[in-house]
Amino acid sequence: MIDLHEPPITVIIPLFNKVATIGRAISSVLSQTYGSFELIVVDDGSTDLSASVVKSFSDSRLRLISQANMGVSAARNCGIASAKHELLAFLDADDYWDSRFLEVIVHLCRDFPMASWYATACAIVLPGVPGDALTKSTPRISTTRGIVKNFFVAATNADALVTSSSVAIQRSAIQSIGCFPVGIASGEDMLTWSKIAVQYDLAVDPQRLAVWDVSGINRRPDRERLVEKQLIGIYRQSRRLPGLRQYIGKWIRIQAELSLIDNDNLLGRRAALRSIYYSPKSFKSWYIASIFMLPFPDKLRVHKSIKVLMKYFMSRRDGQS
């Protein structure tokens, strides 16, 4: 059980070849206004000097664990198994926190004891966007402070309701679903949140206290549909959950968009059509499907041109209002 008065927290950072950013991540944890925590950095077989950066910090709350490269899920699971405390917070090595992040998580824990996991909103750093321009690229969170009544509805309508750097979870809850799935290269965190959301209440605070740096991420489509198949398995067992079908449609649409970037028209067209099947009222799903139906060979270029035009007309509209 969690001590609601002053719950100690285990912070887990999975690390693989992030020498340029791991120092920033660690510093953001050690500078928290809430100090009752341990920090576990799991070095997942880094081949650069990332481990040396971790060792340069002198703080009794920091532990470095090294293992052979097995992937981010295995690194997080190692941290979970090594944790001393029941409340676990996760931070990726290229992301960082506002100094009040853990303090706000603790307040959520105290105010909403019926919840088993907690999250704040996050700001996002996009490719080519300076870190000091976060307010220009901040995901919206489609709920107010408190318990999220319909997780899948909220997650479908929000740009980033929960991320792997803005969440804290009771260890008993994440262990009950088998922790993070090993062997999935992309979407392993989204699948984890889905499994937890079926069983446990989420409490959120809309303050943007985590920073998600996607500028160095090169996402690829899930060609084997590993996450999609497991999400469909969840749906077959929980068909009445509000928003779950649309949530699956959103994930599949993201795979279609990644296929567009990857110039795989066949993979993308099939994903777009499956997205429409699960989320027939989604304009974005229909739009992506229509892009794949165009007779132009460079569909990504067409997509980018349409986005530029849409931004132009939206700016004109906002300027006239």
N, C-alpha and C positions, 0 to 999 in steps of 0.2 A: 504493500500500500504506500501511497505517496503522502509524505508529511506536508499537509496543506499550509502550515504556518511558514515554513522555510524549506521547501523541497530541494534537496541536492540534485544536481543535474549532471549527466554525462554528455559531453559534447563530442561528436564523432565526425572526423574529417577523413574521407578516403583520399589518398594521394597517389597520383601517377604522373610523373614528368610535368610538374607545375612549378618549376623553380622560380618563374617570374611572378607568381601570384600567391604562393603558399604563405609567404611572410605576411602579406596583407591580411589573409584570412585568419592566421593565428593571432596577429595583433588585434584584430577586431574582437576576438573572443576574450583575450586577456584584458582588454580595456572595458569589459562590461561593468555596468553599475551594480549588477547582481553578481556577487562573488562566490557563491556556494556551488562550485562546479569542479569537475575534472575534465580535462581535454585529452582525448585519445586521437592521435594521428596514425592512421594505418597506411604505411608505405607499401603500395601494391607493386613492388618490383620496379621502382623507378630506375631509369638508366642515366638520369642527369644528376644534378647536385641538389635535388629537392630535399633529401634527407639531411644534408648538411645545413640547409637553411633551418630546418626544424630543430636540429641540435644546437643551433646558435642561440636559441631562446633559453633563458634560465628562469624557470618557474616551476615550483614543486607540483603544480596542478597539471602539468603537461607530461604526457607519456607518448613515446614513439614505439609503434609496433611494426616490424618489417616482415613481409611475407613475399613468396613468389607471386608473379603476376597472374591473377585469376579473375580480374574484372572488378568493376565498381561495386556490384552487389556483394561479392565475396568479401571485399574490404569492409563494407558497412556491416555485414554479418559478423565479421571478426571483431569489430568494435562493439557490437551488441553483446557478443559472448564474453568480452573482457570488461564490460561496464560494471562499475560498483553500485550504480544507482538505478532506481526504477524509472525515472524520467529521462528520456533520451532526446537530445536535440541534434540535428544533422546540418552540416555545412559543407558544401563542395569547396575544393581547394582553390578554385578561381573566383569564388564569390566572397562576400563579406557582410557583416552586420552593423547596424547602428548600435551605439553603445547601450541602448535601452532594450535591445531585443529580448534577452533572457528575463529582464525585469517584467516586461509586458507578458511574456509567456507564463511566468509565475502568477501574475494577477489573473490571467485566464484560468489557470489551474485552481486558484482559490475561489474565484467567483462562479465557476461552472464545474462543480465536482462531479456532475453526471457525465462529463465528457472524458474521453480517453486519449484524444489527441488535439493539438492546438496549433494555430498558424497565424502569422501576420501577413499583411499584403507585402508585395515586394516591388522595388523599382527594377528596371531592366536596362542593361547596357547593350546596345545594338552595334553591329559592325559599322565603324565609321562615325559613331556618335560618341563625343567626349564624355568621360565619366561625370563631369560637372553639369551635364545637360540631362540629368535623369528625369526631370519633370516633363521633358518633351517626349519621353517614351516609357510611360509608366502603365503597366497592366491595370485594368480596372478590377475591382473585386465586388461582386454583385450581391453583397450582403452587408449588414451592419454588425456591430460587435455583439457577440453572443453565439448561441448554438445555431448551426446551419440546419435548417429544417429539412431541406431536400438537397443532399450533397450533389447528386448527379445533375439536377437542374441548375444549381448554382455554378458547378464546374463547367457545364456546357456554355453558360452565358458569360462566364468570366474569362479573361485572358490568362490568368494564372491564379486560381483559387488556392492551390497548394503547390509548392515546389520543394525540391530536395534541400533547399537552403533556408526555407521559411517555416519549418515544421518541427514540432516536438511531439513525441509519442510515448505512452506508457510501454515499458518493455514487455509486460505481459500481453498487451494488445498486439504488438507486432510479432511476438513469438507465436501467438495463437494462429497466425496466418502463414507461418513458416518463414518469417523475415523476408528479405528481398530475394527475388527469383534469380538464381545463377544461370548464366548461359544466354541471357537476353541482352543484346548490345544497345538497344534503344527502346525507351518506354518502360523500363523496368520499374521506375519510380511511380509512373502513372498507374501501372498495374497494381502496385503495392497499395497506393491510396484507394483504389477501387475496392480491393479486398477488405481493407480496414473499414471503409465507409459502409459496407453492407452490414457490419456488426456493431460499429461503435459511433458515438456522437462526436462531432468535430466542433470545437469552439474557435472562433476567429476574432481577430482585431484588425480593422481596416487600415491601421497605421502602416506606412511603408517603411519597415524596419530591417528588411533584408534586401540585398542588392544581388541580382542575378545577372552575371556577366556572360552573355551568349556570343560575344564578339569572336571568341576563338573556337566555337563549337561547329563542327562539320557533320551535321546530321544526315543520315542516309535512310532510305525507305526500308521498312521491315519486310524484306522479300519473302520470308517464310511465314509471315503473318502470325508470329508467335504471340504477340500481345493481343491482336485481334481475336484469335481463336480462344484465348483464355477469357477475354471480356465477354465473348458470346457464351462461353460456358457459365459465367456468372449470370448472364441474362436469362439463360434457360432455367436456372434455379431460382431466380428472383425477378420474374417478369413484371411484377406489380410495382417495382421500385420506380417512383416518378423520375423521368428524365434519363434513365439508364440507356434506353434505346437510342436517344438522341446523342448521348455521351459517346456511345460506340460509333455512331455516324460521324461525329466530330473527329475521333481518332483516325478513322479510315480516310476522311477527307484530308487530314494532315499527311497521311501516307501518299495520297494522290498528288498533293502539292510538292512533296519531296521527290516524287517520281518525275514531276515536271522539271524540277531543277536538275535531276539526274538524266534527263532526256530519254526516259524510258516510257514511251507513249503507251505501249500495250499494258504495262503494269499500272500506269496512272489511270488509263481509261477504265480498267476493271475496278480499281479502287474507287474511282469517282462514282461509278454505277452502284457499287455496294454501299457507298456512303448515302446515296439517295434512297436506297432501299431501307436503311435504318433511320434516316432523318429526311423524309420526303418534303418537309416544310422548310428546310434549310436553303436559303438563297445561295450561300457560299458553296454548298454541295452542287447545286444545279449550275452555278457559274463555272466551277472547275470542270465539271463534266462537259460543258459547252466548249471550253477551251480545247479539250482533247478531241472534240468533234470537228474543229476547224481544219480546212484543207492545207494550212500553212505548215511547212516542215519545222520551222523554229517557233514552236508554241510558247516557249518560255519568253521569247522576245515580245510576242504579242501580249502575253500576260503582263509583263512589265510595263509595256506601253499603255495598256488599259489602266493599270494602277496609277501611272503618272497623270493620265487624263482625269481620273476620278479625284485624285488629290487636288488637281487644279480647279475643277468645278466646285469641289467642297470648300476650298479656300475662297473662291468667288462668292459662294453662297453665304459663308460665314462673314465675309467682309460687307455684304449688303444687308445683313440682318441687324 
